[in-house]
Amino acid sequence: MFTVWRSFAAVGLVLAVGAGSVACTAGEEEQPQFVGADEVCDGLFAGPLADMLEKVTGAQVFLWADGKGMDRVVKALKDGYDSGRSWANGAALCEPNPKGGSLGDDAGVRFDMYAPQDVEDEGLPAGSEPYTMGVQSSVRRGGATLYVECVSPQLKNSDKTPLRILAGFGRGKSDSPDTREYRNMNMRILHAMTLKVVKELGCENNAGLPETPDLTPK
């Protein structure tokens, strides 16, 4: 079974920028090495999400990261779907690494294609609890997971076989408290990121996601 809490470790969300340098890409202007939460991944967390990211990670200054995560995620999901396989590795949407990289490799938001049997397995990691949103969802101290199905004109025959999307958020090695408020922030962050992805994919009815997250425990 392919699960998101394993995918972070398997893919290895690693730090790519050395200390004392600036982030840059050939042919593009140099970028600051460190930015606030509202500027991470080209403003992906701008607005109320920036405050949530600071709270759940316990960090306020992050390494700069490019804003191309959406392109990588969409391509990976489409390629996975077109492969005809039951599941496929996806890509990270954003890796909010704080100054010093203290969160570890499991901090970030990523999307993968899951196999049908994954949602039939009720086994969750220790400390997780199911929520009602999506096909399946759960929260835990360190993050949240969300399963949705996407029917889109961008995906041939998805009206017969939807694209199965597994979204995951991990806040990493954070000392933030394990309370309902903080668990819900984990899911709020993941819901917002997933909504961005399904809209980019053109999923009908936003893949069943409400505009405001449903935070009802199952």
TORPA-4810 file (N, C-alpha, C, O; in nm, 3 decimals):
<nodes>
NODE_1_0.085_-0.120_0.000_0.000_0.000_0.000_0.088_0.124_0.000_0.187_0.131_0.072_M
NODE_2_0.049_0.223_-0.083_0.128_0.346_-0.091_0.062_0.451_-0.004_-0.054_0.487_-0.027_F
NODE_3_0.132_0.502_0.096_0.075_0.600_0.187_0.160_0.723_0.195_0.282_0.717_0.181_T
NODE_4_0.094_0.839_0.219_0.165_0.965_0.212_0.266_0.981_0.324_0.370_1.046_0.305_V
NODE_5_0.239_0.922_0.442_0.334_0.939_0.551_0.462_0.861_0.521_0.566_0.888_0.583_W
NODE_6_0.457_0.766_0.427_0.579_0.699_0.384_0.643_0.773_0.268_0.765_0.768_0.250_R
NODE_7_0.561_0.843_0.189_0.614_0.906_0.068_0.712_1.017_0.099_0.807_1.037_0.023_S
NODE_8_0.692_1.091_0.209_0.787_1.196_0.243_0.926_1.138_0.264_1.024_1.191_0.212_F
NODE_9_0.933_1.029_0.339_1.062_0.968_0.367_1.120_0.903_0.243_1.241_0.909_0.220_A
NODE_10_1.034_0.842_0.162_1.083_0.771_0.044_1.139_0.866_-0.060_1.243_0.839_-0.121_A
NODE_11_1.069_0.977_-0.081_1.114_1.071_-0.182_1.227_1.157_-0.129_1.316_1.198_-0.204_V
NODE_12_1.223_1.185_0.003_1.332_1.263_0.063_1.324_1.410_0.030_1.392_1.457_-0.061_G
NODE_13_1.240_1.483_0.102_1.230_1.627_0.080_1.354_1.691_0.142_1.357_1.717_0.262_L
NODE_14_1.454_1.715_0.061_1.583_1.758_0.113_1.611_1.904_0.082_1.554_1.963_-0.009_V
NODE_15_1.699_1.959_0.162_1.740_2.097_0.148_1.833_2.112_0.028_1.929_2.037_0.014_L
NODE_16_1.804_2.210_-0.058_1.883_2.224_-0.180_1.967_2.350_-0.182_2.045_2.370_-0.275_A
NODE_17_1.952_2.436_-0.084_2.023_2.563_-0.086_2.129_2.565_0.023_2.097_2.538_0.139_V
NODE_18_2.252_2.597_-0.010_2.360_2.600_0.089_2.357_2.726_0.171_2.307_2.829_0.126_G
NODE_19_2.412_2.719_0.292_2.417_2.835_0.380_2.503_2.943_0.319_2.606_2.916_0.257_A
NODE_20_2.459_3.068_0.338_2.537_3.181_0.293_2.521_3.212_0.146_2.593_3.296_0.092_G
NODE_21_2.426_3.145_0.079_2.408_3.167_-0.064_2.272_3.229_-0.091_2.192_3.248_0.001_S
NODE_22_2.247_3.259_-0.218_2.115_3.305_-0.258_2.061_3.204_-0.356_2.137_3.139_-0.428_V
NODE_23_1.928_3.190_-0.360_1.867_3.095_-0.452_1.854_3.160_-0.588_1.807_3.273_-0.601_A
NODE_24_1.896_3.086_-0.691_1.884_3.142_-0.825_1.876_3.029_-0.926_1.915_2.916_-0.898_C
NODE_25_1.826_3.062_-1.043_1.816_2.969_-1.154_1.878_3.035_-1.274_1.868_3.157_-1.292_T
NODE_26_1.944_2.955_-1.357_2.012_3.010_-1.474_1.917_3.097_-1.556_1.807_3.054_-1.590_A
NODE_27_1.959_3.217_-1.586_1.879_3.308_-1.666_1.776_3.386_-1.588_1.706_3.470_-1.645_G
NODE_28_1.765_3.361_-1.458_1.668_3.432_-1.376_1.741_3.516_-1.272_1.855_3.488_-1.237_E
NODE_29_1.671_3.618_-1.222_1.734_3.704_-1.123_1.748_3.632_-0.989_1.671_3.541_-0.958_E
NODE_30_1.846_3.672_-0.912_1.871_3.609_-0.783_1.756_3.638_-0.687_1.691_3.743_-0.693_E
NODE_31_1.732_3.542_-0.599_1.626_3.554_-0.501_1.687_3.556_-0.361_1.797_3.504_-0.340_Q
NODE_32_1.616_3.617_-0.265_1.668_3.617_-0.127_1.675_3.475_-0.074_1.594_3.391_-0.111_P
NODE_33_1.771_3.449_0.012_1.784_3.315_0.067_1.671_3.282_0.164_1.621_3.170_0.165_Q
NODE_34_1.631_3.381_0.245_1.528_3.357_0.346_1.408_3.449_0.323_1.423_3.565_0.285_F
NODE_35_1.288_3.395_0.348_1.164_3.471_0.329_1.069_3.439_0.443_1.090_3.344_0.519_V
NODE_36_0.963_3.518_0.455_0.860_3.491_0.554_0.764_3.386_0.503_0.769_3.348_0.386_G
NODE_37_0.676_3.338_0.590_0.583_3.232_0.553_0.493_3.271_0.437_0.453_3.185_0.358_A
NODE_38_0.460_3.399_0.426_0.372_3.442_0.319_0.439_3.447_0.183_0.372_3.467_0.081_D
NODE_39_0.572_3.429_0.179_0.645_3.432_0.052_0.700_3.296_0.011_0.756_3.282_-0.098_E
NODE_40_0.683_3.196_0.096_0.734_3.062_0.065_0.667_3.008_-0.062_0.546_3.022_-0.079_V
NODE_41_0.747_2.948_-0.149_0.696_2.888_-0.272_0.611_2.987_-0.351_0.499_2.958_-0.394_C
NODE_42_0.668_3.106_-0.369_0.605_3.211_-0.450_0.467_3.250_-0.397_0.374_3.271_-0.475_D
NODE_43_0.455_3.260_-0.264_0.332_3.309_-0.203_0.222_3.207_-0.190_0.105_3.244_-0.179_G
NODE_44_0.256_3.079_-0.191_0.154_2.973_-0.184_0.074_2.981_-0.055_-0.043_2.945_-0.053_L
NODE_45_0.137_3.029_0.054_0.071_3.036_0.184_0.027_3.179_0.219_-0.003_3.207_0.335_F
NODE_46_0.023_3.267_0.122_-0.013_3.406_0.149_-0.150_3.415_0.215_-0.240_3.336_0.186_A
NODE_47_-0.165_3.514_0.305_-0.292_3.531_0.375_-0.294_3.456_0.507_-0.189_3.436_0.569_G
NODE_48_-0.412_3.413_0.553_-0.424_3.344_0.682_-0.340_3.217_0.692_-0.300_3.178_0.801_P
NODE_49_-0.313_3.153_0.579_-0.234_3.029_0.581_-0.092_3.053_0.631_-0.032_2.963_0.690_L
NODE_50_-0.039_3.172_0.608_0.097_3.202_0.653_0.105_3.195_0.805_0.201_3.141_0.861_A
NODE_51_0.005_3.250_0.871_0.001_3.246_1.018_-0.011_3.102_1.067_0.052_3.063_1.165_D
NODE_52_-0.093_3.022_0.999_-0.109_2.882_1.037_0.022_2.806_1.019_0.060_2.726_1.104_M
NODE_53_0.091_2.832_0.908_0.218_2.763_0.883_0.319_2.796_0.992_0.391_2.708_1.039_L
NODE_54_0.324_2.922_1.033_0.415_2.963_1.140_0.381_2.890_1.270_0.469_2.844_1.342_E
NODE_55_0.252_2.881_1.300_0.210_2.820_1.426_0.240_2.671_1.431_0.294_2.622_1.530_K
NODE_56_0.206_2.597_1.325_0.223_2.453_1.331_0.369_2.409_1.318_0.408_2.305_1.370_V
NODE_57_0.449_2.490_1.248_0.591_2.455_1.235_0.676_2.516_1.345_0.786_2.468_1.373_T
NODE_58_0.625_2.623_1.407_0.704_2.693_1.508_0.815_2.776_1.448_0.910_2.812_1.518_G
NODE_59_0.806_2.806_1.318_0.910_2.883_1.248_0.849_3.005_1.181_0.731_3.005_1.146_A
NODE_60_0.929_3.109_1.165_0.882_3.231_1.100_0.966_3.270_0.979_0.922_3.348_0.894_Q
NODE_61_1.086_3.216_0.971_1.175_3.246_0.859_1.208_3.116_0.786_1.251_3.018_0.848_V
NODE_62_1.187_3.114_0.655_1.205_2.993_0.576_1.300_3.017_0.460_1.321_3.130_0.415_F
NODE_63_1.358_2.907_0.412_1.440_2.917_0.293_1.353_2.947_0.173_1.242_2.896_0.161_L
NODE_64_1.404_3.030_0.085_1.332_3.060_-0.038_1.314_2.932_-0.118_1.403_2.848_-0.123_W
NODE_65_1.198_2.917_-0.182_1.174_2.804_-0.271_1.095_2.854_-0.391_1.011_2.943_-0.379_A
NODE_66_1.123_2.798_-0.507_1.057_2.847_-0.629_0.908_2.815_-0.627_0.861_2.736_-0.545_D
NODE_67_0.835_2.877_-0.717_0.690_2.860_-0.723_0.647_2.763_-0.831_0.535_2.773_-0.882_G
NODE_68_0.735_2.670_-0.869_0.705_2.577_-0.978_0.649_2.444_-0.929_0.632_2.350_-1.008_K
NODE_69_0.621_2.436_-0.800_0.569_2.311_-0.746_0.438_2.270_-0.810_0.415_2.151_-0.832_G
NODE_70_0.351_2.366_-0.840_0.222_2.333_-0.900_0.241_2.266_-1.036_0.174_2.167_-1.066_M
NODE_71_0.331_2.319_-1.117_0.358_2.258_-1.247_0.407_2.115_-1.231_0.367_2.025_-1.305_D
NODE_72_0.496_2.094_-1.133_0.550_1.960_-1.112_0.443_1.863_-1.065_0.438_1.748_-1.109_R
NODE_73_0.356_1.909_-0.974_0.250_1.824_-0.922_0.151_1.785_-1.032_0.118_1.668_-1.048_V
NODE_74_0.106_1.884_-1.107_0.008_1.858_-1.214_0.065_1.762_-1.317_-0.004_1.669_-1.360_V
NODE_75_0.188_1.783_-1.357_0.251_1.694_-1.455_0.264_1.552_-1.400_0.235_1.455_-1.470_K
NODE_76_0.309_1.541_-1.275_0.328_1.408_-1.215_0.196_1.334_-1.204_0.190_1.214_-1.231_A
NODE_77_0.090_1.403_-1.164_-0.040_1.337_-1.151_-0.095_1.296_-1.287_-0.151_1.187_-1.301_L
NODE_78_-0.080_1.382_-1.386_-0.127_1.347_-1.520_-0.047_1.231_-1.578_-0.104_1.140_-1.639_K
NODE_79_0.084_1.234_-1.558_0.167_1.124_-1.607_0.131_0.993_-1.537_0.126_0.888_-1.600_D
NODE_80_0.108_1.001_-1.407_0.070_0.882_-1.332_-0.062_0.826_-1.382_-0.078_0.704_-1.396_G
NODE_81_-0.157_0.914_-1.407_-0.288_0.870_-1.455_-0.275_0.807_-1.594_-0.333_0.702_-1.621_Y
NODE_82_-0.199_0.872_-1.681_-0.183_0.823_-1.818_-0.108_0.690_-1.823_-0.119_0.616_-1.921_D
NODE_83_-0.032_0.659_-1.718_0.046_0.535_-1.718_-0.043_0.411_-1.708_-0.002_0.302_-1.746_S
NODE_84_-0.165_0.429_-1.658_-0.255_0.317_-1.644_-0.230_0.234_-1.519_-0.299_0.135_-1.495_G
NODE_85_-0.132_0.274_-1.439_-0.103_0.202_-1.316_-0.208_0.234_-1.209_-0.280_0.333_-1.220_R
NODE_86_-0.217_0.151_-1.108_-0.314_0.174_-1.002_-0.269_0.284_-0.906_-0.352_0.349_-0.843_S
NODE_87_-0.138_0.305_-0.895_-0.084_0.414_-0.813_0.044_0.465_-0.876_0.105_0.397_-0.959_W
NODE_88_0.086_0.586_-0.838_0.209_0.642_-0.892_0.261_0.752_-0.801_0.184_0.823_-0.737_A
NODE_89_0.393_0.764_-0.795_0.454_0.874_-0.721_0.417_1.006_-0.787_0.406_1.015_-0.909_N
NODE_90_0.398_1.107_-0.704_0.366_1.239_-0.755_0.482_1.334_-0.737_0.594_1.307_-0.780_G
NODE_91_0.455_1.447_-0.671_0.558_1.548_-0.651_0.521_1.636_-0.534_0.406_1.641_-0.490_A
NODE_92_0.622_1.706_-0.483_0.600_1.801_-0.374_0.549_1.932_-0.429_0.604_1.985_-0.526_A
NODE_93_0.445_1.985_-0.367_0.395_2.117_-0.405_0.481_2.225_-0.342_0.510_2.326_-0.406_L
NODE_94_0.521_2.204_-0.217_0.605_2.302_-0.147_0.675_2.234_-0.031_0.619_2.147_0.035_C
NODE_95_0.800_2.275_-0.008_0.880_2.223_0.103_0.923_2.341_0.190_1.031_2.397_0.169_E
NODE_96_0.840_2.380_0.286_0.869_2.498_0.368_0.978_2.472_0.473_0.948_2.451_0.590_P
NODE_97_1.102_2.474_0.429_1.214_2.450_0.520_1.253_2.577_0.594_1.286_2.677_0.530_N
NODE_98_1.251_2.576_0.726_1.287_2.696_0.802_1.438_2.717_0.803_1.515_2.627_0.768_P
NODE_99_1.479_2.833_0.842_1.622_2.862_0.855_1.684_2.760_0.948_1.639_2.743_1.062_K
NODE_100_1.787_2.693_0.902_1.851_2.588_0.981_1.799_2.449_0.948_1.858_2.350_0.992_G
NODE_101_1.689_2.440_0.872_1.636_2.311_0.831_1.593_2.222_0.945_1.604_2.100_0.935_G
NODE_102_1.543_2.279_1.052_1.514_2.202_1.173_1.392_2.111_1.162_1.373_2.024_1.247_S
NODE_103_1.308_2.129_1.061_1.186_2.048_1.052_1.212_1.907_1.002_1.129_1.819_1.024_L
NODE_104_1.324_1.883_0.935_1.353_1.750_0.884_1.292_1.726_0.747_1.236_1.816_0.686_G
NODE_105_1.306_1.601_0.701_1.267_1.567_0.565_1.117_1.546_0.544_1.072_1.540_0.430_D
NODE_106_1.039_1.535_0.651_0.898_1.507_0.635_0.810_1.632_0.643_0.690_1.621_0.665_D
NODE_107_0.869_1.748_0.624_0.792_1.873_0.624_0.760_1.911_0.480_0.850_1.922_0.397_A
NODE_108_0.633_1.932_0.452_0.596_1.976_0.319_0.456_1.933_0.280_0.386_1.866_0.356_G
NODE_109_0.418_1.972_0.160_0.289_1.935_0.103_0.317_1.862_-0.028_0.386_1.916_-0.114_V
NODE_110_0.265_1.741_-0.043_0.286_1.668_-0.168_0.160_1.593_-0.210_0.068_1.572_-0.131_R
NODE_111_0.159_1.554_-0.338_0.044_1.487_-0.396_0.090_1.366_-0.476_0.186_1.373_-0.552_F
NODE_112_0.020_1.255_-0.457_0.050_1.130_-0.526_-0.081_1.067_-0.574_-0.189_1.110_-0.535_D
NODE_113_-0.069_0.967_-0.659_-0.186_0.893_-0.704_-0.195_0.764_-0.622_-0.100_0.687_-0.617_M
NODE_114_-0.309_0.743_-0.558_-0.321_0.627_-0.471_-0.397_0.512_-0.538_-0.474_0.532_-0.632_Y
NODE_115_-0.375_0.392_-0.488_-0.444_0.273_-0.538_-0.580_0.260_-0.469_-0.595_0.305_-0.356_A
NODE_116_-0.678_0.199_-0.537_-0.813_0.189_-0.478_-0.815_0.125_-0.340_-0.890_0.166_-0.253_P
NODE_117_-0.731_0.023_-0.321_-0.734_-0.047_-0.193_-0.682_0.036_-0.077_-0.703_0.001_0.039_Q
NODE_118_-0.614_0.147_-0.106_-0.560_0.230_0.002_-0.670_0.286_0.090_-0.653_0.297_0.212_D
NODE_119_-0.783_0.323_0.031_-0.892_0.380_0.111_-0.976_0.271_0.177_-1.061_0.300_0.262_V
NODE_120_-0.952_0.146_0.139_-1.024_0.036_0.201_-0.953_-0.011_0.327_-1.010_-0.084_0.408_E
NODE_121_-0.829_0.031_0.343_-0.752_-0.007_0.461_-0.777_0.096_0.570_-0.734_0.211_0.558_D
NODE_122_-0.845_0.056_0.675_-0.880_0.150_0.782_-0.764_0.176_0.877_-0.775_0.260_0.966_E
NODE_123_-0.654_0.103_0.859_-0.541_0.121_0.949_-0.476_0.258_0.931_-0.437_0.293_0.820_G
NODE_124_-0.465_0.333_1.038_-0.402_0.465_1.034_-0.282_0.465_1.127_-0.277_0.385_1.221_L
NODE_125_-0.185_0.553_1.104_-0.070_0.561_1.194_-0.115_0.593_1.337_-0.220_0.653_1.358_P
NODE_126_-0.037_0.552_1.432_-0.069_0.578_1.571_-0.091_0.727_1.595_-0.013_0.810_1.549_A
NODE_127_-0.198_0.760_1.666_-0.226_0.899_1.697_-0.311_0.971_1.593_-0.346_1.087_1.612_G
NODE_128_-0.345_0.902_1.483_-0.427_0.965_1.379_-0.575_0.943_1.408_-0.612_0.847_1.476_S
NODE_129_-0.658_1.032_1.357_-0.803_1.018_1.371_-0.869_1.056_1.239_-0.829_1.154_1.176_E
NODE_130_-0.971_0.981_1.198_-1.036_1.008_1.069_-1.129_1.128_1.075_-1.192_1.156_1.177_P
NODE_131_-1.135_1.200_0.963_-1.230_1.308_0.943_-1.324_1.268_0.830_-1.299_1.167_0.763_Y
NODE_132_-1.429_1.345_0.807_-1.531_1.306_0.709_-1.507_1.364_0.570_-1.571_1.320_0.475_T
NODE_133_-1.419_1.460_0.555_-1.401_1.529_0.428_-1.335_1.440_0.324_-1.247_1.361_0.356_M
NODE_134_-1.378_1.454_0.198_-1.318_1.380_0.088_-1.358_1.233_0.089_-1.448_1.193_0.162_G
NODE_135_-1.289_1.154_0.007_-1.312_1.010_0.005_-1.268_0.951_0.138_-1.333_0.861_0.192_V
NODE_136_-1.159_1.002_0.190_-1.107_0.963_0.322_-1.011_1.073_0.366_-0.943_1.134_0.284_Q
NODE_137_-1.005_1.097_0.495_-0.915_1.200_0.546_-0.883_1.171_0.692_-0.958_1.103_0.762_S
NODE_138_-0.771_1.223_0.736_-0.733_1.204_0.876_-0.635_1.313_0.918_-0.567_1.374_0.835_S
NODE_139_-0.629_1.336_1.048_-0.536_1.433_1.105_-0.454_1.364_1.213_-0.495_1.261_1.268_V
NODE_140_-0.340_1.421_1.242_-0.253_1.372_1.347_-0.170_1.489_1.396_-0.177_1.598_1.339_R
NODE_141_-0.093_1.468_1.500_-0.010_1.576_1.552_0.080_1.635_1.444_0.093_1.757_1.431_R
NODE_142_0.141_1.547_1.365_0.241_1.593_1.269_0.190_1.630_1.132_0.271_1.665_1.046_G
NODE_143_0.059_1.623_1.107_0.012_1.658_0.974_-0.129_1.611_0.946_-0.209_1.593_1.037_G
NODE_144_-0.158_1.591_0.816_-0.290_1.551_0.774_-0.281_1.482_0.638_-0.186_1.505_0.562_A
NODE_145_-0.381_1.397_0.608_-0.390_1.333_0.477_-0.532_1.348_0.426_-0.628_1.357_0.502_T
NODE_146_-0.543_1.350_0.293_-0.673_1.371_0.231_-0.676_1.298_0.096_-0.589_1.318_0.012_L
NODE_147_-0.777_1.213_0.079_-0.796_1.139_-0.045_-0.915_1.197_-0.121_-1.022_1.216_-0.062_Y
NODE_148_-0.898_1.226_-0.250_-1.009_1.276_-0.331_-1.003_1.209_-0.469_-0.900_1.154_-0.507_V
NODE_149_-1.114_1.216_-0.542_-1.119_1.163_-0.678_-1.154_1.276_-0.773_-1.241_1.358_-0.745_E
NODE_150_-1.083_1.280_-0.887_-1.097_1.390_-0.982_-1.144_1.343_-1.118_-1.084_1.255_-1.180_C
NODE_151_-1.254_1.403_-1.165_-1.302_1.386_-1.302_-1.279_1.518_-1.373_-1.330_1.622_-1.329_V
NODE_152_-1.204_1.515_-1.481_-1.166_1.640_-1.547_-1.154_1.619_-1.698_-1.111_1.513_-1.743_S
NODE_153_-1.192_1.722_-1.776_-1.172_1.713_-1.922_-1.025_1.707_-1.960_-0.991_1.673_-2.073_P
NODE_154_-0.937_1.740_-1.866_-0.793_1.730_-1.891_-0.743_1.586_-1.881_-0.630_1.557_-1.920_Q
NODE_155_-0.827_1.497_-1.831_-0.788_1.357_-1.807_-0.882_1.266_-1.885_-0.998_1.250_-1.848_L
NODE_156_-0.833_1.208_-1.992_-0.915_1.125_-2.080_-0.972_1.006_-2.006_-0.900_0.933_-1.937_K
NODE_157_-1.102_0.987_-2.021_-1.177_0.876_-1.961_-1.188_0.884_-1.809_-1.225_0.786_-1.744_N
NODE_158_-1.157_1.001_-1.752_-1.169_1.012_-1.606_-1.315_1.010_-1.561_-1.343_0.990_-1.442_S
NODE_159_-1.408_1.031_-1.654_-1.549_1.019_-1.618_-1.585_0.874_-1.586_-1.683_0.847_-1.516_D
NODE_160_-1.503_0.781_-1.639_-1.524_0.638_-1.611_-1.430_0.592_-1.499_-1.470_0.514_-1.413_K
NODE_161_-1.307_0.640_-1.502_-1.208_0.604_-1.400_-1.143_0.733_-1.349_-1.049_0.782_-1.412_T
NODE_162_-1.190_0.788_-1.239_-1.135_0.914_-1.188_-0.989_0.902_-1.148_-0.940_0.794_-1.115_P
NODE_163_-0.921_1.015_-1.152_-0.786_1.023_-1.098_-0.797_1.023_-0.946_-0.868_1.105_-0.889_L
NODE_164_-0.726_0.931_-0.882_-0.729_0.921_-0.736_-0.609_0.998_-0.679_-0.493_0.960_-0.701_R
NODE_165_-0.638_1.104_-0.606_-0.533_1.193_-0.555_-0.519_1.177_-0.404_-0.616_1.188_-0.329_I
NODE_166_-0.397_1.151_-0.362_-0.364_1.147_-0.220_-0.281_1.270_-0.186_-0.171_1.288_-0.237_L
NODE_167_-0.337_1.355_-0.100_-0.268_1.477_-0.059_-0.218_1.460_0.083_-0.286_1.402_0.167_A
NODE_168_-0.100_1.510_0.110_-0.044_1.498_0.244_0.031_1.624_0.287_0.104_1.684_0.209_G
NODE_169_0.012_1.661_0.412_0.087_1.772_0.472_0.158_1.720_0.596_0.097_1.657_0.681_F
NODE_170_0.288_1.748_0.605_0.364_1.715_0.725_0.429_1.841_0.780_0.493_1.915_0.705_G
NODE_171_0.414_1.866_0.909_0.471_1.987_0.966_0.612_1.965_1.018_0.677_2.059_1.062_R
NODE_172_0.660_1.841_1.014_0.798_1.813_1.052_0.821_1.809_1.202_0.728_1.792_1.281_G
NODE_173_0.945_1.826_1.240_0.985_1.818_1.381_0.953_1.948_1.454_1.042_2.030_1.479_K
NODE_174_0.829_1.965_1.486_0.781_2.087_1.549_0.744_2.061_1.694_0.696_1.953_1.728_S
NODE_175_0.768_2.160_1.780_0.731_2.150_1.921_0.594_2.209_1.948_0.554_2.223_2.064_D
NODE_176_0.521_2.244_1.843_0.388_2.302_1.860_0.297_2.201_1.929_0.316_2.080_1.912_S
NODE_177_0.199_2.247_2.005_0.115_2.156_2.084_0.027_2.065_1.999_-0.004_2.096_1.884_P
NODE_178_-0.012_1.954_2.057_-0.103_1.860_1.991_-0.242_1.883_2.047_-0.285_1.814_2.140_D
NODE_179_-0.312_1.979_1.990_-0.448_2.012_2.033_-0.541_2.008_1.913_-0.496_2.003_1.799_T
NODE_180_-0.671_2.011_1.940_-0.769_2.013_1.830_-0.745_2.133_1.739_-0.755_2.121_1.617_R
NODE_181_-0.715_2.246_1.796_-0.690_2.366_1.716_-0.574_2.344_1.618_-0.583_2.381_1.501_E
NODE_182_-0.467_2.285_1.667_-0.349_2.267_1.582_-0.370_2.154_1.482_-0.323_2.163_1.369_Y
NODE_183_-0.439_2.049_1.521_-0.471_1.943_1.426_-0.559_1.998_1.313_-0.540_1.965_1.196_R
NODE_184_-0.655_2.082_1.350_-0.741_2.141_1.249_-0.663_2.234_1.156_-0.696_2.244_1.038_N
NODE_185_-0.561_2.302_1.209_-0.479_2.387_1.122_-0.402_2.301_1.021_-0.384_2.341_0.906_M
NODE_186_-0.358_2.183_1.065_-0.293_2.092_0.970_-0.386_2.062_0.853_-0.345_2.065_0.737_N
NODE_187_-0.514_2.033_0.885_-0.610_2.001_0.781_-0.650_2.125_0.700_-0.673_2.115_0.580_M
NODE_188_-0.658_2.239_0.765_-0.691_2.362_0.692_-0.584_2.391_0.587_-0.615_2.428_0.473_R
NODE_189_-0.460_2.374_0.624_-0.351_2.397_0.529_-0.360_2.298_0.414_-0.349_2.337_0.297_I
NODE_190_-0.380_2.171_0.446_-0.386_2.070_0.341_-0.508_2.090_0.251_-0.497_2.075_0.129_L
NODE_191_-0.621_2.123_0.308_-0.742_2.149_0.229_-0.717_2.261_0.129_-0.752_2.250_0.012_H
NODE_192_-0.657_2.370_0.177_-0.633_2.485_0.090_-0.539_2.450_-0.025_-0.561_2.491_-0.139_A
NODE_193_-0.433_2.372_0.005_-0.339_2.332_-0.099_-0.404_2.236_-0.198_-0.380_2.245_-0.319_M
NODE_194_-0.486_2.145_-0.146_-0.553_2.049_-0.235_-0.653_2.119_-0.325_-0.667_2.084_-0.442_T
NODE_195_-0.723_2.218_-0.271_-0.818_2.294_-0.350_-0.748_2.364_-0.466_-0.801_2.370_-0.576_L
NODE_196_-0.629_2.416_-0.440_-0.552_2.481_-0.547_-0.517_2.380_-0.658_-0.526_2.411_-0.777_K
NODE_197_-0.479_2.260_-0.616_-0.439_2.158_-0.714_-0.558_2.110_-0.797_-0.547_2.101_-0.920_V
NODE_198_-0.670_2.080_-0.733_-0.784_2.027_-0.809_-0.843_2.134_-0.901_-0.897_2.100_-1.006_V
NODE_199_-0.832_2.259_-0.864_-0.878_2.366_-0.953_-0.784_2.377_-1.074_-0.829_2.402_-1.186_K
NODE_200_-0.655_2.360_-1.051_-0.559_2.363_-1.161_-0.583_2.246_-1.257_-0.565_2.260_-1.378_E
NODE_201_-0.624_2.133_-1.203_-0.653_2.017_-1.286_-0.791_2.025_-1.353_-0.823_1.944_-1.440_L
NODE_202_-0.871_2.122_-1.311_-1.005_2.135_-1.367_-1.100_2.027_-1.321_-1.191_1.989_-1.395_G
NODE_203_-1.082_1.977_-1.199_-1.167_1.869_-1.146_-1.311_1.918_-1.128_-1.334_2.025_-1.073_C
NODE_204_-1.405_1.839_-1.174_-1.546_1.874_-1.158_-1.582_1.884_-1.010_-1.542_1.800_-0.929_E
NODE_205_-1.658_1.987_-0.976_-1.704_2.007_-0.838_-1.587_2.009_-0.740_-1.599_1.967_-0.624_N
NODE_206_-1.471_2.058_-0.789_-1.351_2.065_-0.705_-1.320_1.933_-0.636_-1.278_1.928_-0.521_N
NODE_207_-1.342_1.823_-0.712_-1.315_1.688_-0.662_-1.391_1.659_-0.532_-1.346_1.581_-0.448_A
NODE_208_-1.507_1.724_-0.518_-1.590_1.700_-0.401_-1.552_1.781_-0.278_-1.610_1.763_-0.171_G
NODE_209_-1.454_1.869_-0.291_-1.410_1.948_-0.176_-1.492_2.076_-0.161_-1.518_2.144_-0.259_L
NODE_210_-1.533_2.108_-0.040_-1.602_2.235_-0.016_-1.501_2.350_-0.016_-1.382_2.329_0.007_P
NODE_211_-1.548_2.470_-0.042_-1.459_2.585_-0.039_-1.407_2.610_0.102_-1.293_2.653_0.120_E
NODE_212_-1.490_2.582_0.200_-1.449_2.591_0.341_-1.430_2.449_0.393_-1.520_2.366_0.376_T
NODE_213_-1.318_2.418_0.456_-1.291_2.279_0.496_-1.392_2.225_0.597_-1.436_2.295_0.688_P
NODE_214_-1.428_2.099_0.577_-1.515_2.028_0.672_-1.425_1.962_0.775_-1.351_1.869_0.742_D
NODE_215_-1.429_2.009_0.898_-1.340_1.961_1.003_-1.413_1.871_1.103_-1.383_1.872_1.222_L
NODE_216_-1.507_1.794_1.052_-1.587_1.705_1.136_-1.516_1.573_1.157_-1.488_1.503_1.059_T
NODE_217_-1.485_1.535_1.280_-1.427_1.402_1.307_-1.527_1.294_1.267_-1.648_1.314_1.279_P
NODE_218_-1.477_1.181_1.220_-1.564_1.073_1.174_-1.604_0.983_1.291_-1.678_0.886_1.272_K
</nodes>
